[in-house]
Amino acid sequence: MSDNQAPQTFSFEVATRSSEKPPFMIIYGPSGTGKTTLASQSENNVFIQTEDGAGELILNTLKEGVFTSVDELLAALRHIYMNPDGINSIVIDTLDHLEPLVWRHVCENNNPPWDSIESPGYGRGYIECDKVWMRIIDALLKIRDKKGIAIICLAHEIVRSVGDPQNGPYDAHELKLHKRAVALWKEKSDMIGLLKNTVVVDSKTGKGKGGTSPTLLVRPHAAYTAKTRYKAMPPMIPINIDTGWVDITKFIPFYKNKG
């Protein structure tokens, strides 16, 4: 700025503003716990499928079959942004089946193309993937913020052994994604929940066995990845097979105040 140029002025005013937006959430867990069924209960949803795991469910989708490239998925998000009427929720099913498409996109668009995401070495391939993941995340956030549409991402889990010098090794449940991708999605999400079948302890034998009613775990824990920005949300949410979506959204201000 030159000495003769007038300084730019700004005007500010203290006001109470609501920051309530539709949720940007991730629900993950093992196969068969009802992730897709739960997401299908969301309001006026459209599914973007990268895997054919819906079983007998009838879903609202944008195309026949699964999405097979990042470019196709981004085109679908642009379509929703331009044509949002009647859509209140987008479901990405699943992130871990989207990840190989991200890897392939990065490999094919490198000059010269890479044979695999590991080809350049030193983790460079995964670093390049960050840019593609952020294009997808930014597109979803833009739809959420500008069009008022909830974002629900589904994923499978991976169980890793963690060595604890004080308490010994234990199993940790995590998103089935590369750790760099996990960090990006975790930073931007409002909630990450692990959907697990409730373990029922036999009163006679004292042994645990898998129950049929799942529970959504949403508070950070050493044994699993979880997160919530919603203060009223308890650490564990019992999920009813018929009312699971309501079981979750009753703790989310956007839906509570929506009436």
N, C-alpha and C positions, 0 to 999 in steps of 0.2 A: 504494500500500500504506500503510495507516494505521500509526501508531507502535506500536499494540498488537498488530498482526498478526504472527504468527511468520513469519520468512523461510522460503521454500520450500527444501527440501533436495534434493540430487541425489546419487545413488550411481553411481560409475564404477569400472570394472575393466578393466585392460589385458588384451586377449586377441587372439589371431591369428584373423582372420576372412577368409574367401574372398569376393571381390567378383565372382567369375565368373558371368556371366549369358549367356543366349543373345545372339547379336549383333543389333544394329540397324544394318543396312548398306544402302548404296545402290550399285547397279551401273548405270553409264550408258555410252552410246556410240552410234555410228551404227547405223542400221537394218541388220539382216542379219548382225550379229556373233555372235548366239546368246545374247542376254541372257535371253530367255524360256526357251530350252532349258536354260540353265545353272540358272536358278532352279527349273525344274521337277524338277531332280534333288535338291532339298532334301528333307529327311525329312518325310513325312506332311504335305504342304503343302496349303494352300487358296489359290486365286488370287482376288483382288478386281480385276477388269478394268475399266479405264476406256477401254480401246481394244481393238479386235478385231485383235490382232497375233500370235495364237498359230499361225496357219497350220494345219498338219496335226497339231499337238500335241494330245494328249488331256489335259485339265487337270481338276483338282478345283476346282469353283467353287460359289458359293452361289446363283447364279441363272443363268437363260438370258440370254445377251447381256451387254452392258456396264452398269456403274453410271452413272446419269444425273444424280445429284444428291448434294450433300454430306450431306443428311439420310439418304439411302438408305445411303451408305457408313458413316456413324456408326451407323446401326441394325444394319448387318452386323457392325461391330466389337463392339457390345453383345451381339449374338447369340453371337459367338465367345467373348466373355468369360464368358457364362453357360453356354456349352456347349463347353468346351475339349477334351473327351475325344477322343483320336485325332488331334489337331492339334498338330504340332510347329513349323510354319512358316506365316507369312502372307506372301503375295507381293502387293504393290501394283504393278499393271502398267497404266499408267505414271504417274509424278508429273506429267509435263508435259501429259498429257491430263486429269489431275485438276485442274490449275490453272484452266482455263476454268470448271469447275464451281464452284470457290471464288469466282472473280470474279462469276459469275452469282448465287451465293448472297448475296454481299455487296451487290450491286446491288439484288436483289429485296427484301432485308430492310431496306434503308434507307428512311427516311420523310422525304420521298417517295422512291420508287425511282429509282435512277440509270439513265440510258440505257446507260452503259458504265462500266467501272472507271476510265476517264480523266475522266469527267464532272465530278467535284468539283475537279479541278485540284490542283496543288502536291503530287502524289503521295499525297493523302489516301486515295484508293481502295485503294492497295497497303498503306498503313498499317493500314486496317481489315481487310485480308486476313490480316494477321499473327495476329489473334485466331482466325480460322477455322483457319488452318494449325496453330496451337498446340492447338486442340481435337483435331484429328486426330492430331498428334504425341503429345499427352498420352494419348490413348486407346490408341495403339499401345504407348507405353511402359508403361502400366498392364497391358496384356495380357502384354508381355514380362516385366515384373517380378513380377507376381502369378501368372501362369499358366505361366511358363517357356517361352514360345513365341517363336521367332526371328522377326525382322521383316526382310523383304527388299524393298526398293523399287527399281523399275527406272525408268529415264528415258532420254530421248534426249539427244544432245549438240548444242551450238551452238558454232560456231567464230567467235571474234571476233578482229579485228586489234588488236594491242597496240603502241602506239608507245613504243619504248625509246630514250631519248636517247643511250645509249651504244652499243647494239648494233643499233639500227634496228628497224623493225617486225617482228613475228613473230605467228604464229597461236596463239591460246590456246583450248583445248578446255574447255568449261564445261557445267554442267547447263543444260538448256533450260528455265529457270525465271527469273522475275523475281529480281533480285539480292537483294531482301529475303527472298524465300522460300528462296533458296539459303543465305543466312546462318542461317536458322532450322534447316533440315535438317542443315546442316553441323555446327552446334553440338551437336546431339543425337545424331548418328550415331557409331557406333564405327568404321565404315570407309566410305570412298567410293572406289570403284574405276572407272577408265576402261577399258572393254573395247575393245581395238583389234586389228585383224588385224595380225599380224607383218609388217613390211616386210622383204622378201628382196632383197639386193643382188646383181645379176648380176655374176659375177666377170669377165666379158669386157667388158661395156659400162660397168660401174660405176654403172648406174642401178638405182634401187630400184623394186620392184613389190610389190603387195599379196600376202601369203601367205594360206594357208587356216587356219592355226592362230592363234587369238587369244591375246593376252596381257593380263592384268589389271594395270594400273598403280595402285599404292596409296600411294605416298609423295608428299608435296607437291612440286610442281614448277612453275616459272614458266609452262610451256607447257600445263598442264592442272590442273584441280581434282582433288585426291586427298587422302586422309587415312586413317590407321590408328592405332588405339590398341593394336595387338597388336605387342609388341616383336619377336617372332620372325618376323614377316611380312616377307619380302623386298620390295624396291621393285617388282619385276616378277614376276608369277606366270604361267608358261606354262599355258594351259588346254587340256586334252585334251577333245575333244568328248564322250567317253563318261564321263570321270571328273572333269569340271571342278569339281563341287561339293566333292569330296574334296580336290582340289588346293588349294582355298581353306581349307576347314575344318581341315585338318591343322595350320594355324598359329593356330587359335583355341582358347584353353584350355578353353572350355566343352565343345567336342567331343572334344578330346584326353583330358580327364579323365573324360568320359562313357563312354569305352571304345569 
